[in-house]
Amino acid sequence: MIRKCTEKDRTLLNDYLYQRKELNVFLISDIQNFGFNDENLEIFIDYDNKINTIYLKFFKNLCVVSYVNIINLEFIKQMVEKYSIIGISGEKSLINLIELENFKVSNFYFAALDKLNIEVDSSGVSEINLDELKEYLEISNKVFNSQSSFESAKAELEKNSKHIFVYKENGKIISGVSSSAESKELAILMGVFTIEGYRRKGLAQKCVSAICDKLIREGKTVCLFYDNPNAAKLYEKLGFKFKEYYSSLKKIN
C-alpha cells in the first residue's frame, strides 16, 4: 500500500534511509531541510509492515529508494503526469526496472570523500550568492545542455543546503561547481564544469578542492556522481572512493 508521509513518519524514514546514508543523500537532506509541509516536497512510501519503497518528489524531480528493488510503475506514471516530472533517480538496479516513454537513462558512478588526499592552490576561487545565481545557471545549463531550475536552486540556497564556488576571469565565470542536498553530515557535488577554451588548466580541480575543503571542515561527507573517465582521475586524486552505480531517467525534450 502506497501512502503519503507526514511528520509522524520522520523516524521511520530516517531509520530506513540511514542504512545507506551516503547513497540517500538527496532524500535525507530534503527531509531535514524542507520537512513535510513544504509545497514543493512530497514523500510517499510503499509500506506493508515494513518499507518496500520510498518515492520523494522535489519540484519536478523524483527520487526512488528500495533495498528490495520493488517499483510500482503505475504509481510512477501517475507522479510523472501529476507533477510534470522531468527526472527520476536512484540505484541503477532500481532505475532499470522503470520504462517510460520519452525518458532516457544515464548511468553514473557514485563516490564519496571524507578527507582530501592532496592540497590544491585554490587562489582565484570564490563563493557566489543568490545575486549571481542566474548567471551561473545560464552558463552551467549551456555547458551541460540541461535545464536546471532557478527556483529549486534558489530554494536550496535560501535553506543553506547549497553552495556554489566559481573561478572567474575578468569578472566572467570560467569554471564552477555547486553543492546540493546538504544536510548536517552529507553533501553532494553537482555540475563540475569549465567552459571551452579554458580546459586542462586545473581550474575545475581548484573549484572542487575549495568546495570540498569547506564541506569537510563542516563535518560533512562529500558525495559525487560522475560518468567521465577523465574526470574520474581528478576525483580519485582528491580522495573520492567509488561506492555504487547510480542512474537517472531524464525527460527528452
VEXFISE-154519 format. One line per field, with one value per atom (N, C-alpha, C): residue number from 1; residue in one letter; atom name; x negated, y negated, z. Coordinates in steps of 0.02 Angstrom, whole numbers. Layout:
// residues N
nr	[NUM/...] $
rest	[a/...] $
atom	[CA/...] $
u	[X/...] $
v	[Y/...] $
w	[Z/...] $
// end
This chain:
// residues 253
nr	[1/1/1/2/2/2/3/3/3/4/4/4/5/5/5/6/6/6/7/7/7/8/8/8/9/9/9/10/10/10/11/11/11/12/12/12/13/13/13/14/14/14/15/15/15/16/16/16/17/17/17/18/18/18/19/19/19/20/20/20/21/21/21/22/22/22/23/23/23/24/24/24/25/25/25/26/26/26/27/27/27/28/28/28/29/29/29/30/30/30/31/31/31/32/32/32/33/33/33/34/34/34/35/35/35/36/36/36/37/37/37/38/38/38/39/39/39/40/40/40/41/41/41/42/42/42/43/43/43/44/44/44/45/45/45/46/46/46/47/47/47/48/48/48/49/49/49/50/50/50/51/51/51/52/52/52/53/53/53/54/54/54/55/55/55/56/56/56/57/57/57/58/58/58/59/59/59/60/60/60/61/61/61/62/62/62/63/63/63/64/64/64/65/65/65/66/66/66/67/67/67/68/68/68/69/69/69/70/70/70/71/71/71/72/72/72/73/73/73/74/74/74/75/75/75/76/76/76/77/77/77/78/78/78/79/79/79/80/80/80/81/81/81/82/82/82/83/83/83/84/84/84/85/85/85/86/86/86/87/87/87/88/88/88/89/89/89/90/90/90/91/91/91/92/92/92/93/93/93/94/94/94/95/95/95/96/96/96/97/97/97/98/98/98/99/99/99/100/100/100/101/101/101/102/102/102/103/103/103/104/104/104/105/105/105/106/106/106/107/107/107/108/108/108/109/109/109/110/110/110/111/111/111/112/112/112/113/113/113/114/114/114/115/115/115/116/116/116/117/117/117/118/118/118/119/119/119/120/120/120/121/121/121/122/122/122/123/123/123/124/124/124/125/125/125/126/126/126/127/127/127/128/128/128/129/129/129/130/130/130/131/131/131/132/132/132/133/133/133/134/134/134/135/135/135/136/136/136/137/137/137/138/138/138/139/139/139/140/140/140/141/141/141/142/142/142/143/143/143/144/144/144/145/145/145/146/146/146/147/147/147/148/148/148/149/149/149/150/150/150/151/151/151/152/152/152/153/153/153/154/154/154/155/155/155/156/156/156/157/157/157/158/158/158/159/159/159/160/160/160/161/161/161/162/162/162/163/163/163/164/164/164/165/165/165/166/166/166/167/167/167/168/168/168/169/169/169/170/170/170/171/171/171/172/172/172/173/173/173/174/174/174/175/175/175/176/176/176/177/177/177/178/178/178/179/179/179/180/180/180/181/181/181/182/182/182/183/183/183/184/184/184/185/185/185/186/186/186/187/187/187/188/188/188/189/189/189/190/190/190/191/191/191/192/192/192/193/193/193/194/194/194/195/195/195/196/196/196/197/197/197/198/198/198/199/199/199/200/200/200/201/201/201/202/202/202/203/203/203/204/204/204/205/205/205/206/206/206/207/207/207/208/208/208/209/209/209/210/210/210/211/211/211/212/212/212/213/213/213/214/214/214/215/215/215/216/216/216/217/217/217/218/218/218/219/219/219/220/220/220/221/221/221/222/222/222/223/223/223/224/224/224/225/225/225/226/226/226/227/227/227/228/228/228/229/229/229/230/230/230/231/231/231/232/232/232/233/233/233/234/234/234/235/235/235/236/236/236/237/237/237/238/238/238/239/239/239/240/240/240/241/241/241/242/242/242/243/243/243/244/244/244/245/245/245/246/246/246/247/247/247/248/248/248/249/249/249/250/250/250/251/251/251/252/252/252/253/253/253] $
rest	[m/m/m/i/i/i/r/r/r/k/k/k/c/c/c/t/t/t/e/e/e/k/k/k/d/d/d/r/r/r/t/t/t/l/l/l/l/l/l/n/n/n/d/d/d/y/y/y/l/l/l/y/y/y/q/q/q/r/r/r/k/k/k/e/e/e/l/l/l/n/n/n/v/v/v/f/f/f/l/l/l/i/i/i/s/s/s/d/d/d/i/i/i/q/q/q/n/n/n/f/f/f/g/g/g/f/f/f/n/n/n/d/d/d/e/e/e/n/n/n/l/l/l/e/e/e/i/i/i/f/f/f/i/i/i/d/d/d/y/y/y/d/d/d/n/n/n/k/k/k/i/i/i/n/n/n/t/t/t/i/i/i/y/y/y/l/l/l/k/k/k/f/f/f/f/f/f/k/k/k/n/n/n/l/l/l/c/c/c/v/v/v/v/v/v/s/s/s/y/y/y/v/v/v/n/n/n/i/i/i/i/i/i/n/n/n/l/l/l/e/e/e/f/f/f/i/i/i/k/k/k/q/q/q/m/m/m/v/v/v/e/e/e/k/k/k/y/y/y/s/s/s/i/i/i/i/i/i/g/g/g/i/i/i/s/s/s/g/g/g/e/e/e/k/k/k/s/s/s/l/l/l/i/i/i/n/n/n/l/l/l/i/i/i/e/e/e/l/l/l/e/e/e/n/n/n/f/f/f/k/k/k/v/v/v/s/s/s/n/n/n/f/f/f/y/y/y/f/f/f/a/a/a/a/a/a/l/l/l/d/d/d/k/k/k/l/l/l/n/n/n/i/i/i/e/e/e/v/v/v/d/d/d/s/s/s/s/s/s/g/g/g/v/v/v/s/s/s/e/e/e/i/i/i/n/n/n/l/l/l/d/d/d/e/e/e/l/l/l/k/k/k/e/e/e/y/y/y/l/l/l/e/e/e/i/i/i/s/s/s/n/n/n/k/k/k/v/v/v/f/f/f/n/n/n/s/s/s/q/q/q/s/s/s/s/s/s/f/f/f/e/e/e/s/s/s/a/a/a/k/k/k/a/a/a/e/e/e/l/l/l/e/e/e/k/k/k/n/n/n/s/s/s/k/k/k/h/h/h/i/i/i/f/f/f/v/v/v/y/y/y/k/k/k/e/e/e/n/n/n/g/g/g/k/k/k/i/i/i/i/i/i/s/s/s/g/g/g/v/v/v/s/s/s/s/s/s/s/s/s/a/a/a/e/e/e/s/s/s/k/k/k/e/e/e/l/l/l/a/a/a/i/i/i/l/l/l/m/m/m/g/g/g/v/v/v/f/f/f/t/t/t/i/i/i/e/e/e/g/g/g/y/y/y/r/r/r/r/r/r/k/k/k/g/g/g/l/l/l/a/a/a/q/q/q/k/k/k/c/c/c/v/v/v/s/s/s/a/a/a/i/i/i/c/c/c/d/d/d/k/k/k/l/l/l/i/i/i/r/r/r/e/e/e/g/g/g/k/k/k/t/t/t/v/v/v/c/c/c/l/l/l/f/f/f/y/y/y/d/d/d/n/n/n/p/p/p/n/n/n/a/a/a/a/a/a/k/k/k/l/l/l/y/y/y/e/e/e/k/k/k/l/l/l/g/g/g/f/f/f/k/k/k/f/f/f/k/k/k/e/e/e/y/y/y/y/y/y/s/s/s/s/s/s/l/l/l/k/k/k/k/k/k/i/i/i/n/n/n] $
atom	[N/CA/C/N/CA/C/N/CA/C/N/CA/C/N/CA/C/N/CA/C/N/CA/C/N/CA/C/N/CA/C/N/CA/C/N/CA/C/N/CA/C/N/CA/C/N/CA/C/N/CA/C/N/CA/C/N/CA/C/N/CA/C/N/CA/C/N/CA/C/N/CA/C/N/CA/C/N/CA/C/N/CA/C/N/CA/C/N/CA/C/N/CA/C/N/CA/C/N/CA/C/N/CA/C/N/CA/C/N/CA/C/N/CA/C/N/CA/C/N/CA/C/N/CA/C/N/CA/C/N/CA/C/N/CA/C/N/CA/C/N/CA/C/N/CA/C/N/CA/C/N/CA/C/N/CA/C/N/CA/C/N/CA/C/N/CA/C/N/CA/C/N/CA/C/N/CA/C/N/CA/C/N/CA/C/N/CA/C/N/CA/C/N/CA/C/N/CA/C/N/CA/C/N/CA/C/N/CA/C/N/CA/C/N/CA/C/N/CA/C/N/CA/C/N/CA/C/N/CA/C/N/CA/C/N/CA/C/N/CA/C/N/CA/C/N/CA/C/N/CA/C/N/CA/C/N/CA/C/N/CA/C/N/CA/C/N/CA/C/N/CA/C/N/CA/C/N/CA/C/N/CA/C/N/CA/C/N/CA/C/N/CA/C/N/CA/C/N/CA/C/N/CA/C/N/CA/C/N/CA/C/N/CA/C/N/CA/C/N/CA/C/N/CA/C/N/CA/C/N/CA/C/N/CA/C/N/CA/C/N/CA/C/N/CA/C/N/CA/C/N/CA/C/N/CA/C/N/CA/C/N/CA/C/N/CA/C/N/CA/C/N/CA/C/N/CA/C/N/CA/C/N/CA/C/N/CA/C/N/CA/C/N/CA/C/N/CA/C/N/CA/C/N/CA/C/N/CA/C/N/CA/C/N/CA/C/N/CA/C/N/CA/C/N/CA/C/N/CA/C/N/CA/C/N/CA/C/N/CA/C/N/CA/C/N/CA/C/N/CA/C/N/CA/C/N/CA/C/N/CA/C/N/CA/C/N/CA/C/N/CA/C/N/CA/C/N/CA/C/N/CA/C/N/CA/C/N/CA/C/N/CA/C/N/CA/C/N/CA/C/N/CA/C/N/CA/C/N/CA/C/N/CA/C/N/CA/C/N/CA/C/N/CA/C/N/CA/C/N/CA/C/N/CA/C/N/CA/C/N/CA/C/N/CA/C/N/CA/C/N/CA/C/N/CA/C/N/CA/C/N/CA/C/N/CA/C/N/CA/C/N/CA/C/N/CA/C/N/CA/C/N/CA/C/N/CA/C/N/CA/C/N/CA/C/N/CA/C/N/CA/C/N/CA/C/N/CA/C/N/CA/C/N/CA/C/N/CA/C/N/CA/C/N/CA/C/N/CA/C/N/CA/C/N/CA/C/N/CA/C/N/CA/C/N/CA/C/N/CA/C/N/CA/C/N/CA/C/N/CA/C/N/CA/C/N/CA/C/N/CA/C/N/CA/C/N/CA/C/N/CA/C/N/CA/C/N/CA/C/N/CA/C/N/CA/C/N/CA/C/N/CA/C/N/CA/C/N/CA/C/N/CA/C/N/CA/C/N/CA/C/N/CA/C/N/CA/C/N/CA/C/N/CA/C/N/CA/C/N/CA/C/N/CA/C/N/CA/C/N/CA/C/N/CA/C/N/CA/C/N/CA/C/N/CA/C/N/CA/C/N/CA/C/N/CA/C/N/CA/C/N/CA/C/N/CA/C/N/CA/C/N/CA/C/N/CA/C/N/CA/C/N/CA/C/N/CA/C/N/CA/C/N/CA/C/N/CA/C/N/CA/C/N/CA/C/N/CA/C/N/CA/C/N/CA/C/N/CA/C/N/CA/C/N/CA/C/N/CA/C/N/CA/C/N/CA/C/N/CA/C/N/CA/C/N/CA/C/N/CA/C/N/CA/C/N/CA/C/N/CA/C/N/CA/C] $
u	[-42/0/-44/-29/-67/-28/-62/-29/-77/-48/-88/-115/-176/-207/-194/-195/-188/-245/-244/-295/-300/-245/-244/-289/-305/-345/-420/-440/-510/-558/-546/-591/-592/-534/-529/-570/-564/-601/-676/-695/-767/-800/-765/-793/-807/-764/-773/-829/-826/-873/-944/-952/-1020/-1056/-1021/-1055/-1106/-1092/-1139/-1140/-1162/-1152/-1185/-1245/-1279/-1239/-1215/-1178/-1110/-1084/-1019/-1026/-1080/-1095/-1039/-1009/-956/-896/-874/-814/-825/-883/-898/-899/-931/-936/-868/-829/-765/-718/-718/-676/-700/-766/-794/-784/-793/-792/-722/-679/-614/-555/-564/-511/-453/-394/-337/-281/-293/-241/-260/-317/-339/-299/-275/-233/-270/-336/-375/-400/-387/-412/-355/-353/-305/-340/-324/-356/-302/-312/-265/-304/-272/-303/-256/-285/-251/-266/-215/-225/-180/-211/-174/-208/-196/-231/-305/-328/-397/-398/-448/-455/-480/-444/-468/-502/-471/-497/-479/-525/-512/-514/-465/-461/-462/-513/-517/-515/-467/-460/-482/-531/-554/-552/-508/-494/-475/-514/-495/-541/-572/-617/-591/-604/-581/-640/-649/-700/-664/-691/-661/-714/-693/-738/-702/-734/-707/-764/-774/-828/-809/-745/-722/-698/-715/-700/-627/-583/-512/-492/-461/-439/-366/-326/-257/-257/-260/-266/-205/-147/-86/-86/-110/-114/-163/-220/-270/-240/-204/-172/-123/-87/-41/-78/-136/-177/-204/-228/-255/-202/-141/-86/-64/-56/-29/-77/-142/-191/-237/-223/-265/-339/-350/-418/-463/-524/-572/-633/-640/-697/-680/-704/-694/-762/-781/-848/-845/-896/-901/-957/-964/-1014/-1001/-1055/-1049/-1002/-1007/-966/-891/-876/-807/-781/-821/-801/-792/-830/-824/-755/-717/-651/-597/-616/-568/-574/-520/-518/-463/-484/-438/-452/-399/-407/-436/-479/-509/-556/-582/-633/-695/-752/-816/-857/-887/-926/-999/-1029/-1101/-1128/-1187/-1217/-1278/-1288/-1342/-1378/-1439/-1474/-1457/-1451/-1438/-1498/-1526/-1585/-1576/-1619/-1614/-1683/-1687/-1750/-1742/-1788/-1789/-1850/-1902/-1964/-2000/-2023/-2061/-2130/-2151/-2216/-2272/-2256/-2308/-2285/-2334/-2319/-2322/-2273/-2269/-2267/-2305/-2303/-2236/-2194/-2127/-2122/-2178/-2176/-2135/-2096/-2053/-1983/-1972/-1907/-1867/-1804/-1762/-1692/-1657/-1589/-1541/-1490/-1443/-1378/-1337/-1275/-1215/-1157/-1094/-1094/-1127/-1127/-1159/-1205/-1240/-1214/-1160/-1135/-1113/-1076/-1051/-1108/-1159/-1217/-1250/-1259/-1291/-1251/-1185/-1142/-1141/-1141/-1142/-1205/-1261/-1324/-1326/-1309/-1312/-1260/-1201/-1150/-1172/-1207/-1233/-1287/-1331/-1386/-1358/-1308/-1282/-1220/-1198/-1137/-1080/-1072/-1024/-974/-930/-879/-871/-926/-922/-877/-834/-783/-811/-797/-816/-780/-716/-676/-700/-717/-741/-810/-854/-920/-914/-869/-857/-832/-786/-759/-814/-860/-915/-963/-979/-1023/-993/-929/-895/-892/-893/-893/-964/-1014/-1084/-1103/-1069/-1085/-1120/-1143/-1180/-1232/-1292/-1344/-1372/-1394/-1421/-1489/-1539/-1607/-1625/-1656/-1675/-1745/-1772/-1835/-1817/-1836/-1819/-1881/-1871/-1923/-1892/-1917/-1889/-1814/-1796/-1727/-1681/-1706/-1665/-1677/-1623/-1629/-1659/-1715/-1751/-1742/-1742/-1737/-1696/-1663/-1623/-1600/-1573/-1544/-1496/-1444/-1398/-1387/-1370/-1347/-1271/-1242/-1169/-1151/-1088/-1062/-1106/-1128/-1169/-1127/-1150/-1120/-1174/-1161/-1210/-1274/-1268/-1327/-1342/-1303/-1312/-1305/-1335/-1326/-1343/-1317/-1333/-1357/-1407/-1432/-1394/-1380/-1342/-1377/-1372/-1389/-1459/-1510/-1579/-1592/-1613/-1623/-1678/-1706/-1748/-1728/-1720/-1697/-1753/-1733/-1781/-1832/-1893/-1947/-1987/-1963/-1997/-2009/-1995/-2000/-2072/-2084/-2150/-2200/-2175/-2218/-2211/-2174/-2167/-2117/-2075/-2027/-1971/-1947/-1894/-1919/-1982/-2011/-2015/-2032/-2033/-1965/-1912/-1844/-1822/-1833/-1812/-1848/-1913/-1952/-1928/-1913/-1891/-1825/-1777/-1711/-1714/-1755/-1761/-1794/-1844/-1877/-1827/-1785/-1734/-1686/-1661/-1611/-1641/-1702/-1735/-1748/-1768/-1779/-1715/-1658/-1593/-1570/-1613/-1598/-1555/-1555/-1512/-1551/-1520/-1545/-1521/-1568/-1551/-1539/-1481/-1462/-1463/-1468/-1478/-1455/-1422/-1407/-1451/-1477/-1515/-1511/-1521/-1521/-1579/-1621/-1677/-1741/-1771/-1832/-1889/-1894/-1946/-1934/-1870/-1853/-1867/-1857/-1867/-1938/-1986/-2055/-2064/-2030/-2033/-2004/-1945/-1911/-1949/-1977/-2015/-2078/-2108/-2168/-2153/-2094/-2074/-2056/-2037/-2022/-1953/-1914/-1847/-1854/-1810/-1811/-1744/-1747/-1687/-1644/-1578/-1532/-1480/-1451/-1393/-1380/-1338/-1316/-1248/-1239/-1178/-1153/-1088/-1060/-1007/-993/-939/-902/-838/-797/-781/-796/-782/-732/-684/-635/-667/-652/-679/-635/-666/-628/-597] $
v	[60/0/-63/-109/-171/-227/-263/-319/-378/-437/-497/-501/-525/-530/-597/-597/-657/-659/-710/-718/-655/-621/-561/-506/-511/-458/-474/-530/-552/-498/-471/-421/-358/-336/-277/-286/-344/-358/-362/-398/-406/-339/-297/-232/-191/-199/-162/-194/-259/-293/-292/-296/-298/-230/-178/-115/-121/-167/-181/-257/-291/-364/-401/-381/-417/-414/-355/-347/-382/-393/-426/-499/-530/-599/-647/-639/-684/-681/-621/-613/-636/-618/-639/-715/-747/-820/-853/-830/-861/-856/-798/-789/-835/-838/-878/-953/-976/-1048/-1075/-1034/-1059/-1030/-972/-944/-918/-911/-878/-927/-991/-1040/-1088/-1076/-1119/-1102/-1152/-1140/-1106/-1110/-1081/-1010/-986/-920/-875/-814/-764/-697/-658/-593/-540/-484/-428/-364/-319/-254/-197/-146/-82/-42/-33/-5/55/110/171/203/174/194/176/153/129/87/44/3/45/45/76/26/-33/-85/-154/-201/-271/-310/-354/-398/-470/-509/-578/-624/-670/-719/-787/-818/-885/-926/-977/-1014/-964/-960/-915/-854/-837/-779/-728/-665/-609/-565/-551/-503/-441/-383/-320/-278/-246/-203/-139/-83/-18/31/58/106/176/184/249/243/186/174/184/153/153/85/85/24/32/-20/-22/-68/-39/-79/-123/-99/-139/-200/-192/-249/-301/-278/-324/-361/-327/-360/-413/-399/-449/-510/-497/-552/-595/-562/-598/-643/-617/-655/-712/-698/-747/-805/-789/-840/-861/-838/-854/-838/-778/-756/-754/-782/-782/-739/-716/-674/-625/-564/-511/-479/-474/-448/-396/-353/-300/-252/-199/-149/-119/-102/-77/-18/30/90/73/19/-1/-40/-87/-127/-84/-30/16/49/47/78/29/-33/-85/-98/-87/-101/-153/-211/-265/-294/-311/-343/-412/-431/-498/-512/-458/-465/-426/-455/-424/-411/-352/-334/-355/-378/-392/-356/-327/-289/-326/-319/-356/-312/-332/-306/-351/-321/-359/-351/-406/-405/-452/-443/-485/-503/-559/-586/-610/-588/-611/-655/-647/-683/-694/-756/-770/-740/-707/-675/-724/-777/-824/-896/-940/-1011/-1043/-1084/-1117/-1192/-1228/-1301/-1324/-1350/-1372/-1447/-1480/-1553/-1569/-1621/-1641/-1612/-1565/-1534/-1572/-1584/-1620/-1588/-1602/-1577/-1632/-1613/-1663/-1658/-1710/-1713/-1713/-1726/-1723/-1773/-1830/-1881/-1857/-1809/-1784/-1717/-1692/-1625/-1618/-1668/-1663/-1658/-1700/-1698/-1629/-1603/-1538/-1483/-1483/-1431/-1436/-1496/-1505/-1474/-1483/-1455/-1379/-1354/-1282/-1245/-1273/-1240/-1236/-1288/-1287/-1234/-1229/-1180/-1109/-1096/-1028/-1016/-1067/-1061/-1036/-1068/-1046/-1103/-1090/-1140/-1144/-1151/-1157/-1215/-1203/-1251/-1307/-1369/-1425/-1422/-1405/-1405/-1354/-1293/-1242/-1260/-1287/-1308/-1366/-1412/-1469/-1444/-1395/-1368/-1336/-1300/-1268/-1320/-1372/-1424/-1458/-1470/-1504/-1459/-1393/-1346/-1328/-1359/-1346/-1273/-1242/-1173/-1169/-1226/-1229/-1284/-1271/-1322/-1317/-1373/-1374/-1409/-1374/-1401/-1408/-1465/-1477/-1507/-1499/-1533/-1584/-1647/-1700/-1728/-1753/-1790/-1853/-1910/-1974/-1978/-1952/-1955/-1904/-1862/-1812/-1743/-1706/-1639/-1592/-1562/-1518/-1444/-1432/-1363/-1365/-1309/-1309/-1241/-1239/-1178/-1200/-1162/-1177/-1116/-1129/-1075/-1075/-1021/-1016/-967/-968/-919/-916/-973/-974/-962/-917/-905/-917/-898/-909/-869/-813/-769/-747/-770/-749/-808/-801/-849/-814/-840/-810/-864/-848/-895/-886/-942/-941/-986/-967/-1013/-1042/-1000/-1024/-1042/-1104/-1123/-1175/-1177/-1231/-1246/-1309/-1325/-1312/-1303/-1289/-1346/-1325/-1374/-1383/-1355/-1362/-1295/-1241/-1175/-1150/-1099/-1068/-1117/-1162/-1209/-1200/-1149/-1136/-1180/-1216/-1262/-1225/-1170/-1131/-1100/-1077/-1049/-1101/-1163/-1217/-1225/-1227/-1238/-1179/-1118/-1059/-1054/-1067/-1063/-1115/-1176/-1229/-1213/-1189/-1174/-1113/-1063/-1003/-1021/-1064/-1085/-1118/-1160/-1194/-1143/-1096/-1048/-1000/-977/-931/-965/-1028/-1066/-1073/-1069/-1072/-1003/-953/-886/-844/-861/-827/-779/-723/-678/-706/-712/-741/-684/-684/-632/-661/-616/-638/-585/-607/-563/-585/-537/-556/-500/-518/-468/-477/-527/-542/-510/-463/-429/-478/-532/-581/-618/-633/-666/-621/-555/-507/-512/-524/-530/-589/-644/-703/-687/-656/-641/-591/-540/-489/-521/-567/-600/-640/-671/-710/-667/-603/-558/-526/-539/-508/-433/-394/-322/-297/-252/-225/-187/-197/-164/-121/-146/-112/-139/-102/-127/-160/-216/-256/-273/-285/-301/-355/-387/-436/-431/-444/-449/-523/-549/-618/-622/-667/-675/-706/-678/-703/-760/-816/-875/-861] $
w	[0/0/0/-45/-50/-17/28/62/68/77/86/157/164/230/263/329/370/421/462/514/558/567/609/581/516/483/483/511/507/532/591/619/577/554/511/448/416/354/367/420/434/452/490/507/444/395/331/289/281/237/263/329/357/354/333/322/266/219/164/154/205/207/150/129/76/11/-6/-68/-65/-5/3/22/2/20/0/-58/-80/-33/-18/23/95/123/192/198/150/151/142/94/81/141/174/233/289/299/353/341/279/265/249/221/199/238/269/310/269/301/269/250/259/244/189/157/102/39/4/-55/-112/-113/-167/-153/-92/-71/-50/-79/-57/-55/-3/8/15/-19/-16/0/36/48/28/1/-10/53/95/162/174/195/212/272/331/393/391/335/326/263/256/196/139/84/23/-22/-28/-73/-46/-57/-42/-108/-117/-175/-149/-167/-144/-204/-205/-259/-233/-267/-251/-314/-316/-377/-432/-486/-542/-546/-490/-488/-439/-454/-413/-395/-330/-307/-281/-299/-276/-241/-186/-147/-129/-142/-121/-115/-56/-46/-72/-90/-116/-189/-220/-291/-308/-269/-283/-311/-370/-402/-424/-411/-436/-496/-555/-616/-628/-612/-623/-578/-516/-471/-498/-523/-551/-611/-653/-711/-687/-634/-606/-580/-547/-521/-579/-631/-689/-720/-725/-755/-709/-645/-598/-586/-580/-560/-617/-678/-736/-722/-696/-678/-739/-731/-786/-771/-708/-690/-635/-643/-593/-579/-515/-499/-444/-444/-393/-412/-372/-388/-457/-491/-559/-565/-519/-523/-517/-481/-472/-533/-556/-614/-676/-680/-738/-742/-688/-687/-714/-725/-745/-820/-856/-927/-941/-966/-980/-1049/-1084/-1149/-1140/-1187/-1188/-1129/-1099/-1047/-1068/-1056/-1074/-1012/-1008/-949/-956/-901/-897/-836/-843/-788/-761/-695/-662/-611/-595/-538/-478/-420/-359/-313/-289/-247/-188/-137/-77/-52/-16/9/81/124/193/208/167/180/114/102/41/46/-9/-10/-25/-60/-82/-68/-65/-58/-127/-143/-208/-197/-237/-235/-263/-220/-241/-249/-259/-270/-331/-327/-383/-379/-332/-324/-271/-284/-236/-234/-179/-173/-195/-234/-257/-217/-223/-185/-232/-204/-243/-300/-292/-344/-409/-404/-463/-486/-456/-471/-544/-569/-638/-688/-678/-722/-720/-660/-652/-687/-677/-707/-783/-809/-882/-912/-879/-904/-896/-836/-824/-866/-875/-916/-989/-1012/-1080/-1088/-1039/-1042/-1043/-1001/-995/-1037/-1075/-1114/-1070/-1013/-963/-948/-901/-884/-808/-773/-700/-680/-632/-612/-568/-586/-544/-477/-478/-417/-366/-390/-343/-316/-359/-336/-286/-300/-255/-187/-189/-126/-85/-118/-82/-53/-91/-66/-5/-8/48/110/100/157/178/146/160/147/98/80/12/-12/-75/-70/-97/-104/-175/-202/-270/-269/-295/-300/-373/-390/-460/-465/-525/-543/-597/-586/-634/-666/-726/-760/-790/-771/-792/-776/-718/-696/-726/-771/-805/-774/-762/-735/-787/-770/-816/-797/-732/-707/-643/-627/-566/-544/-484/-455/-401/-391/-337/-293/-230/-187/-190/-167/-165/-110/-91/-43/20/44/105/167/208/274/326/387/440/429/394/388/316/268/199/152/92/38/-27/-81/-146/-193/-234/-284/-349/-382/-445/-496/-559/-613/-613/-610/-615/-689/-702/-772/-779/-840/-862/-935/-952/-1020/-1070/-1133/-1186/-1192/-1207/-1214/-1150/-1094/-1030/-997/-1032/-1002/-1000/-959/-949/-919/-877/-841/-766/-744/-673/-638/-676/-644/-609/-640/-608/-543/-544/-483/-427/-445/-396/-363/-405/-379/-336/-360/-323/-256/-257/-196/-145/-168/-123/-90/-129/-100/-55/-74/-32/34/32/94/141/115/157/188/146/169/220/208/255/322/320/381/422/388/421/446/436/460/413/349/301/256/241/189/122/75/10/-40/-71/-119/-189/-239/-307/-357/-410/-467/-525/-563/-623/-674/-738/-791/-840/-826/-870/-844/-881/-858/-843/-882/-870/-805/-792/-729/-670/-680/-626/-598/-641/-619/-571/-587/-543/-475/-474/-411/-369/-401/-365/-335/-372/-347/-284/-283/-225/-165/-178/-123/-126/-178/-184/-195/-162/-168/-195/-244/-275/-225/-228/-182/-218/-273/-302/-372/-410/-475/-467/-500/-494/-564/-570/-636/-630/-685/-687/-754/-752/-812/-821/-880/-895/-953/-946/-998/-1059/-1118/-1181/-1206/-1222/-1245/-1314] $
// end
